[in-house]
Amino acid sequence: MRFLIISIILLSVFYSQAQDCKGFIPYKTGTKWEITNYNAKGKPTGRIAYELKSKENNAEGLKYTVQMTSYDQKDNETFSNTFEAWCKNGVFEFDMKRFMSGESMQMFGNTDCQIDASEMEMPSMSAAAGTVLKDASLAISTSGGIGLNMTVDISDRKVEAKEKIETPAGVFDCIKISQLISTKMMVKIQAKSIEWYAEGVGMVASESYNKKGKLMGTSKLTRFEN
């Protein structure tokens, strides 16, 4: 009897934490959405199609599994992979594998890759402007042959504001996040990005700038079907 009571209490706590965690991802399994990327002049350079494949409770919390497929500007598939997201102890986190772009992975070809990805913690929608967020990182490497290595380090993350953003997929109430991104693969590239996220949707828009502050490209949510 005592064991049963303790189990019910633990399950109640877990359920409460899962409910309190507002995810930056669609909640309904089977939902499909699409991000279109543009260059600095506004010309489409490719797209990434997503689908929420599963949502399940486990020992760590509520886990989401997402299928992502990248396409180039001629709409040829360049890369396909899955990544995960979680609600853990009331906090939503992305698997950094979602930053694996089709353009980058083409360089690795059919080689076996070792991937070391951290989680990227997201704030709550009620987070105040100036809230500082944890750094995140991604490392991809190959063994044998020439050997290729790529690292992505995201730092200086913070909440900037809450804004309403309009995209071809609709109008969304968003939290605005800024961050520095350092990518190294033979050469090191540093950039600043600004991203807008909506609860129950995910990223709806982004802007990327080089270290001199010049706009390099943008992304927008162009399709959302649930």
C-alpha positions in Angstrom: 0.0 0.0 0.0 2.8 2.4 0.9 4.6 1.6 -2.3 1.4 2.3 -4.3 1.0 5.7 -2.6 4.6 6.7 -3.2 4.3 5.7 -6.9 1.1 7.8 -7.3 2.9 10.8 -5.8 5.9 10.4 -8.1 3.7 10.0 -11.1 1.7 13.1 -10.1 4.9 15.2 -9.8 6.1 13.9 -13.2 2.8 14.7 -14.8 2.7 18.2 -13.3 6.2 18.9 -14.6 5.3 17.7 -18.1 2.2 19.8 -18.1 4.2 22.9 -16.9 6.7 22.5 -19.7 5.5 24.5 -22.6 7.3 23.1 -25.7 8.6 25.0 -28.7 7.5 22.2 -31.0 4.1 20.9 -32.3 2.2 18.8 -29.8 0.3 16.6 -32.2 2.0 13.5 -33.7 2.0 13.6 -37.4 2.2 17.4 -37.6 4.2 18.6 -40.6 5.9 22.0 -41.0 8.5 23.6 -43.2 11.2 26.3 -42.9 12.3 28.1 -46.1 15.8 29.6 -46.1 16.6 32.8 -48.0 19.8 34.7 -48.9 20.4 38.3 -48.0 18.5 39.5 -51.1 15.4 37.4 -50.2 16.0 34.7 -52.8 15.1 31.1 -51.6 18.1 28.9 -51.1 16.4 25.7 -49.9 14.0 24.4 -47.4 13.8 22.0 -44.5 10.7 19.8 -44.0 9.8 18.5 -40.5 7.4 15.9 -39.1 6.7 15.1 -35.5 7.0 11.3 -35.6 6.4 10.4 -32.0 5.7 11.8 -28.5 6.3 9.6 -25.5 6.8 9.6 -21.7 10.0 7.9 -20.4 12.2 8.1 -17.3 13.7 11.4 -18.4 10.4 13.1 -19.2 8.3 13.8 -22.3 10.3 13.0 -25.4 9.5 14.2 -29.0 11.1 12.7 -32.0 11.3 14.7 -35.2 12.2 13.8 -38.8 14.0 16.5 -40.7 14.7 16.5 -44.4 16.8 19.2 -46.2 16.3 20.3 -49.8 18.5 22.6 -51.9 17.2 25.5 -54.1 16.4 23.0 -56.9 14.3 21.0 -54.4 16.7 18.0 -54.5 17.0 16.2 -51.1 20.4 16.7 -49.6 20.1 15.3 -46.1 17.7 13.5 -43.8 18.0 12.8 -40.1 16.0 12.6 -36.8 16.5 14.7 -33.7 14.8 14.8 -30.3 13.4 17.4 -27.9 12.4 16.9 -24.3 10.4 18.3 -21.5 12.6 17.6 -18.4 11.7 18.9 -15.0 9.5 21.6 -16.4 12.2 22.8 -18.9 12.1 22.3 -22.7 15.3 21.3 -24.5 16.2 20.7 -28.1 18.7 18.1 -29.3 21.5 20.1 -31.0 21.4 17.6 -33.9 18.7 19.9 -35.4 21.5 22.2 -36.4 22.9 19.6 -38.8 22.3 21.2 -42.2 22.1 19.5 -45.5 24.9 21.7 -46.9 27.3 20.8 -44.1 26.5 17.0 -44.1 27.1 16.8 -47.9 30.8 17.3 -47.2 30.8 14.1 -45.1 29.4 12.1 -47.9 28.7 8.4 -47.0 31.3 8.2 -44.3 30.5 7.0 -40.8 30.1 10.0 -38.4 30.5 10.3 -34.7 28.2 12.9 -33.3 28.5 14.6 -29.9 25.5 16.9 -29.3 24.5 18.7 -26.2 21.0 19.9 -25.4 19.9 23.4 -26.0 17.7 24.7 -23.2 14.8 27.0 -24.1 13.2 29.7 -21.8 9.6 29.8 -20.8 7.3 32.2 -22.7 7.1 34.3 -19.6 10.9 34.8 -19.4 11.8 38.5 -19.1 14.0 40.3 -21.6 17.6 39.9 -20.6 17.2 36.4 -19.3 20.5 34.6 -19.9 20.4 31.0 -21.4 22.9 28.2 -21.3 25.5 27.6 -24.1 25.2 24.6 -26.4 27.4 22.7 -28.8 27.6 20.1 -31.6 30.7 18.2 -32.8 30.8 15.9 -35.8 33.8 13.9 -36.8 34.9 11.0 -39.0 37.6 8.4 -38.5 39.9 6.9 -41.1 41.0 8.4 -44.4 41.5 12.2 -44.4 39.1 12.7 -41.4 36.7 15.6 -41.2 35.7 17.5 -38.1 33.0 20.1 -37.6 32.0 22.0 -34.4 29.2 24.3 -33.7 29.3 26.4 -30.5 26.4 28.5 -29.5 27.0 31.1 -26.8 25.9 34.5 -25.4 22.2 33.3 -25.6 19.6 35.6 -24.1 16.0 36.6 -24.4 15.5 39.9 -26.2 11.7 40.4 -26.2 8.3 39.1 -26.9 7.0 39.9 -30.4 4.2 39.0 -32.8 5.7 37.6 -36.1 3.9 37.2 -39.4 5.1 34.5 -41.9 3.5 32.8 -44.9 2.2 30.1 -42.4 0.4 32.6 -40.2 0.8 35.1 -37.3 2.5 33.9 -34.1 3.2 35.2 -30.6 6.9 34.6 -30.2 9.8 34.9 -27.8 12.9 36.5 -29.4 16.3 35.0 -28.7 19.7 36.3 -29.8 22.9 34.2 -29.8 26.4 33.9 -31.2 27.3 31.0 -33.4 30.8 29.8 -34.1 31.2 27.1 -36.7 34.5 25.5 -37.5 35.3 23.1 -40.4 38.7 23.8 -41.8 38.0 27.5 -41.3 36.2 29.3 -38.4 33.1 31.3 -39.1 31.5 33.5 -36.5 28.0 34.9 -36.8 25.1 36.3 -34.8 21.6 35.0 -35.1 18.2 36.1 -33.9 15.4 33.6 -33.7 11.7 33.8 -33.0 9.9 30.8 -31.4 6.2 30.2 -30.8 4.8 27.8 -28.2 3.4 24.6 -29.7 5.0 25.5 -33.1 8.8 26.0 -32.8 11.0 28.4 -34.7 8.9 30.7 -37.0 11.7 33.0 -38.2 15.4 33.7 -38.0 18.0 36.2 -39.2 21.8 35.6 -39.5 24.5 38.3 -39.5 28.2 38.1 -40.0 30.6 39.5 -37.4 30.5 42.9 -39.0 26.7 43.0 -38.6 25.8 42.5 -42.2 22.7 40.4 -42.9 23.7 37.0 -44.4 20.3 35.3 -44.7 16.9 34.7 -43.2 14.5 31.8 -42.6 10.7 31.7 -42.3 8.0 29.2 -41.4 6.2 28.7 -44.7 4.1 25.6 -43.9 2.4 24.3 -40.9 -0.1 21.4 -41.1 -1.6 19.6 -38.0 
